Amino acid sequence: MRQVLLLISLCISQGPLAFSQVPASDSNALDLLTRVAQHYSDAKTYDIESIEERTMSREFDQQWSKSILISAEGPGDRSHFEAQTGTGSAAQVSDGKTVWTYHPFEHRYTAKPLGTSEHQGLIPLAEMGLMRAKTARSEFPSMVKRLSAAELLPDQDVTIDGHVVHCKVVRVRNTDEKRVDPNYKFDRRIWIDIDRNEILKTTEHSDSFVQIGGGRLPSVMDVTVVYTKTVLDGPVSDQLFAFKPPLDAHLIDEFPDPRDGPSSMAGDPVPSMKFKSVDGAVKPIESFRGKPMLIDFWATWCAPCIASMPHLAELYELGKSKGLVLISVDRDEDSTKATDFLAKHGYGWPNFHDGDGAIASLMPSNGIPHVVLVNSQGVIAYDGTGMDEDRLRARIAKLGPEFADFAPKPKSTPCSPTVQSK
């Protein structure tokens, strides 16, 4: 009898483990998330606006950031993506024919036909937030696809723009994903307006690490996102898809390569500078108008400047017969030291002295050598610190067909051994 009772008690105690590994509430929660995700995926038009606050904490520091995103798409390939973040602000608007990209802090914008490649090089730092704005609608469906379980929490009220909304609350953890990453642990809460199948708020607490050398530094992240506006398959304002540049903004061909540094003026008209030679003569930059112009800011005490001189001399010899003008502007204290150096080494281009720093104040940079390329219309085509000869050559090659031979030569790849079959 004791053996029978023991066997019955074992069956009762093990029953829940064997047949209820996923609670019923988990199934309901995952069904709810799947239904909401499908609602976002199926939307033909949408307008989503959100505010995110993010805090990252490590043992010896803490960082806080805020982002405001706007994401909207309408019929006819119209779109509006906008981001204000700690790394900069940018907006990209399309009316279905033209795509405008605007950097408000720089007061500059580009206008290109729809379908044109946005960037030839790296993405400008100001536009990093735009990448997140463009994926705002797809982020939630992508997250749900990775889940195998979820959990319903007690309902809560959320206040959005002064309105109180009763919400279902779903909890998701890293252990609920189909492929669990042991190095990234998170606990995410999602507030859902059940009447509209829309997300109103999310929070996430995560534990991960930063790889430093051969060690790992623990990192904790807390993120709160509030969706201040969500319209799925509803009316989207036509004004979102029209761009009217501000009065202080000017049109440029393309934004500078991020490698040129945050102070790059590529795309801007060159400032009105007056160059002073050692004998006191003054030559305004306007006197060079009509010819492309290469300006090298340097000093005799700058070792990288001296190292770049042979490369400049090569460009000078190759380009002077095609109309390319090269001048250098030194930042030495002694007005004759630079001209003496150039004469001694046989460099024959004109040099000017910026003793009072007037020119440097008009062309700010992160240091020297500072190389600026101005096209024949007086627009800065390249503005970079340091001598990146390949990128400089590529910019010169774009000045016109007569400069095609400036294009950098393809890099040769090392030979790899081949295995011969017997």
ROMIKE-704698 format. One record per residue (C-alpha): x, y, z; residue in three letters. Coordinates in pm, whole numbers, plus 50000, padded with zeros to 5 digits. Layout:
BEGIN
XYZala;...
END
This chain:
BEGIN
500005000050000met;502825024150085arg;504465017049749gln;501215024549565val;500695057449754leu;504315067449683leu;503855060349312leu;500645080949303ile;502315110349480ser;505225109549235leu;502835110648938cys;500975140249088ile;504165159749166ser;505705154048824gln;502525160048625gly;502795198148598pro;506435195748488leu;505655170948217ala;502515186448071phe;502635223948156ser;506135235548072gln;504645266347897val;501895282548109pro;498605290847939ala;499275327747991ser;502455324547783asp;500485311147489ser;497975339847513asn;500775365347534ala;502575351847228leu;499315351147033asp;498735387547125leu;502245397847017leu;501875378846690thr;498565395846614arg;499995430346685val;503135423146481ala;500985412846186gln;499045445346216his;502325464946183tyr;503575443545894ser;500345446345695asp;500025484145721ala;500235500045375lys;500665534845524thr;501865545445866tyr;502985574646082asp;504925565446397ile;506555590146637glu;508525580246945ser;510725593447225ile;513475571147361glu;515585575647674glu;518585553147719arg;520965549448015thr;524095528047998met;525945520948321ser;529365505648374arg;531535503448682glu;533165537448640phe;530815556948414asp;527215562948315gln;525815576647990gln;522335590447918trp;520895598147576ser;517585608147424lys;516245602547073ser;513155615246892ile;512155595946580leu;509505601746313ile;508745574446059ser;506055577345793ala;505285561945455glu;502455569245217gly;501305556944876pro;503395565044571gly;506825558644730asp;506405588544959arg;508225588045290ser;509375609345582his;512115598345822phe;513475621446088glu;515785616846385ala;517055639346661gln;519775621746860thr;522905628547059gly;525025622146748thr;523155647846538gly;519875654746364ser;518715647546010ala;515555644045804ala;514925625745478gln;511765633545282val;510495619544952ser;507495630344748asp;507835599444527gly;510105616344275lys;512785634844470thr;514545626044796val;515705654945013trp;518175649045297thr;518535677745541tyr;521055683545822his;519585712046033pro;522705718646243phe;524775722545925glu;522065742245738his;522655720645430arg;520555696645222tyr;520795674644915thr;518145667344650ala;518385635744442lys;516045615744217pro;514285587144393leu;516385555544366gly;519735573444354thr;522395559444585ser;522405581044899glu;526075578944991his;529225570244803gln;531205565345123gly;530405562245491leu;527125574245641ile;527455608545805pro;527205607646183leu;524155630646176ala;522245604045981glu;522855574646213met;519485580546376gly;517785579146035leu;518725542446008met;516665535546320arg;513775556946195ala;513645536545874lys;513305503946070thr;510855517046332ala;507875498146189arg;509735465446122ser;511575462946454glu;508595448846646phe;507595421846391pro;511265411446367ser;511455408146745met;508305386846762val;509635362646500lys;512515354446731arg;510245344647021leu;509025310647131ser;507235322847447ala;506035353747633ala;504215362047956glu;501135382648032leu;501435406548327leu;498575424948503pro;496915452048294asp;498085487948346gln;497055522948243asp;499435544148033val;499125581647981thr;499985592947625ile;499685629747537asp;497335635247830gly;495085605547748his;494865575247977val;494805542047789val;494125508147946his;496795483847822cys;497715447547817lys;501285442747939val;503555415547799val;506895405047940arg;509645390547720val;513045378147832arg;516095365247651asn;515165329947759thr;511955333747555asp;513875336047228glu;514215306346997lys;517985310547001arg;519135321747342val;522265343347359asp;523925336547697pro;525985368447667asn;522945391547641tyr;520295389947912lys;517255412547889phe;513875417948046asp;511475436947818arg;507955449847896arg;505495459547621ile;502345480147679trp;499675473447411ile;496475492247337asp;494295461547290ile;491515480847112asp;493865493146839arg;496515465646843asn;499215492046881glu;502245495547106ile;502225525447339leu;505345519647546lys;508285495947593thr;510945492647860thr;514015470747863glu;516655462548120his;519645443847980ser;522925429948106asp;525805424747867ser;529485433847849phe;531985454547655val;535025436547517gln;538215455047617ile;541395437747513gly;541205402647649gly;538735411547923gly;535035418747957arg;533595449448127leu;530005443948250pro;527485468548106ser;523875475448209val;521365492447980met;517925506848059asp;515785518647769val;512305534147773thr;510425541747451val;507115560547447val;505155560947121tyr;503545595247114thr;501785588646784lys;500895557146593thr;498755556746279val;498575523746089leu;496565523445765asp;495005556345868gly;495175591545727pro;498745604345695val;499245641545637ser;500495650945288asp;502625677845449gln;504955650845581leu;506005642945224phe;506755678645112ala;510095695545178phe;510585732945184lys;514185742045272pro;514625768045546pro;515865802045433leu;519285796545597asp;519855762645429ala;521725757845102his;521785729744850leu;524935708344812ile;525745678844585asp;526515655044871glu;527465656045236phe;531145653045332pro;532665619245401asp;532645613745781pro;536365606145760arg;536945642845675asp;535985652046033gly;533085671146186pro;534415705046071ser;534485696045700ser;533065723345476met;532815701745163ala;529865713344957gly;529985749045088asp;531165779444889pro;534755787044980val;535045817045217pro;536405849745083ser;540055847145190met;542965870945129lys;546375854545096phe;549435874245208lys;552845867145064ser;556155873745242val;556705906145048asp;553345919545174gly;551385914644852ala;547755904144900val;545965880344661lys;542225874044710pro;540925838944651ile;538485853044395glu;541445859244163ser;541725821344119phe;538055817244023arg;537535797343705gly;540285772343788lys;540245743244033pro;542425750544331met;544235729144588leu;545135746244919ile;547535730345167asp;547595744345523phe;550885734345686trp;553865744145903ala;557575735445898thr;557325721946255trp;554605696946150cys;556195663246063ala;553105649445879pro;553005681645676cys;556595676645564ile;555905640045484ala;552965649845260ser;555005674345049met;556265648444793pro;552675637044736his;551535672944680leu;554455678444441ala;553345648344238glu;549785661744219leu;551105696044126tyr;553215682943837glu;550365661543709leu;547725688843732gly;549325722343648lys;549105716743271ser;545375709143314lys;544725741543503gly;544905728743861leu;546305755744091val;548225746044406leu;549065770344684ile;550195764645040ser;549445785345350val;551905782045637asp;551195787146006arg;554775793246118asp;555635822346345glu;558545833046121asp;557175845545789ser;560265834645589thr;560855800045732lys;558265782645513ala;559285799345187thr;562935791245258asp;562015754645318phe;560025752144993leu;562815768544791ala;565445745844943lys;563515714544842his;562565727044495gly;558815730644549tyr;557705757344305gly;554105765344398trp;553195798544568pro;553205799844948asn;551385824645169phe;551775832545538his;548875832245785asp;550635850146066gly;547535865046228asp;545395833446188gly;542795851945979ala;542615824445719ile;542605796545977ala;539555812546139ser;537675809945810leu;538715773945743met;538555755646079pro;540045720946100ser;541105694146344asn;544775700446274gly;547345701345996ile;548115691445729pro;544745704445620his;544025700045249val;541175717845071val;540115712944709leu;538005740644550val;536335735144213asn;536295761143934ser;532935774644058gln;534345782444402gly;532695753344586val;534715731944826ile;534965696844681ala;537225681944948tyr;538105693245300asp;540195668945499gly;542735667845778thr;545785646745703gly;546975634345366met;544675607245235asp;546055606844883glu;543635581444737asp;540535600344849arg;542035633444740leu;542885619244399arg;539355605344365ala;537935639944433arg;540245656644181ile;539275630543920ala;535625641743957lys;536475677543856leu;536225669043488gly;537275644243219pro;540675661243183glu;541465650243540phe;540515613543488ala;544145602143524asp;544125614143886phe;541915584843985ala;543725562744237pro;545165530844098lys;543535498344214pro;545345481844501lys;547115449744410ser;546045419344611thr;548675395144744pro;548965362244564cys;547545331944740ser;548955297244692pro;546965273644473thr;546715236444512val;547445217444192gln;545495185744135ser;547455154844056lys;
END
